Amino acid sequence: MSKTQVIGDMSAWAGMMKDFWRQVGDGSLTERMFSDFLQHRDPFRITDIGDEWEEFYRKYFRLSVNLYGVTIALNPGGFDRVIFVPKGLKLNDVLKAIRKQFPAWSYVDDLDNDVVDNVRTTDRSYAIRLRERVEADEELKNLSANQLRKQGVNCMTLLERLVYELKYFSETGQHLDVSNITLCAGSRSRLGRVPGVDWDAVLSELHISWYHPDYAVDFVRARQTVS
């Protein structure tokens, strides 16, 4: 092997190592992937739902998350969809990731500053269950956020609804709530308002709006969760 060939090969290795460390830094190469590579396994394999969600956050958020050990509640029947939320995830992060895929309109610019009351927070990673449906729960129509809270119904937060939107889009290329609106009754704004999310087919964009906590109509419906 000539000196020129050796230098050329080393140059190629140096370039690959530089790209390797870049991917480690931005989260596109996770610890699990590298471990799989060292053990001669496919680093991009998806073996369970945790792996699937870790890949989702790597692809759309450039986040390296470890969901091993996160408890998934038992399914009481009909709550087949599982949503994972990693520790530290912010509303503004999710909205930014969504806007890279499709248009989204929000009633405020800084959701993290406005939506301050949530039944679940990201001080730790967690998972929820909900019904596998495009439209929000018909069982909860004509019920306001205040009524749902008094009844003790465990409802989806705004953060969870936005994560679900992006995950569903990644799977199907379609959107949720094309005919109705999800009332995110697990969240409140600083003024006590309740966020709502739907897909506006006319404008082809996601809408994040707000409602009075006593507001109750047929087409604004919460999504019940199990956590």
Salt bridges, closest charged atoms under 4 A:
ASP19 OD1 - ARG22 NH2 2.74
ASP26 OD2 - ARG22 NH1 2.96
ASP36 OD2 - ARG32 NH1 2.81
ASP36 OD1 - ARG41 NH2 2.53
ASP36 OD2 - ARG45 NH1 2.24
ASP51 OD1 - ARG32 NE 3.74
GLU52 OE2 - LYS167 NZ 2.55
GLU54 OE1 - ARG32 NE 3.86
GLU55 OE2 - ARG58 NH2 2.73
ASP117 OD2 - ARG149 NH2 3.99
GLU132 OE2 - ARG81 NH2 3.00
ASP137 OD2 - ARG131 NH1 2.67
ASP137 OD1 - ARG133 NH1 3.34
GLU138 OE2 - LYS141 NZ 3.56
GLU139 OE2 - ARG131 NE 3.86
GLU139 OE1 - ARG133 NH1 2.71
GLU160 OE2 - ARG120 NE 2.70
GLU165 OE1 - ARG161 NH1 2.80
GLU165 OE2 - HIS175 ND1 2.76
GLU171 OE1 - ARG81 NH2 2.85
GLU171 OE2 - LYS167 NZ 2.56
ASP177 OD2 - ARG161 NH2 2.85
ASP177 OD2 - ARG223 NH2 3.10
ASP200 OD2 - HIS207 NE2 3.98
GLU205 OE2 - HIS207 NE2 2.79
ASP214 OD2 - HIS212 ND1 3.93
ASP218 OD2 - LYS141 NZ 3.79
ASP218 OD1 - ARG221 NH2 3.09
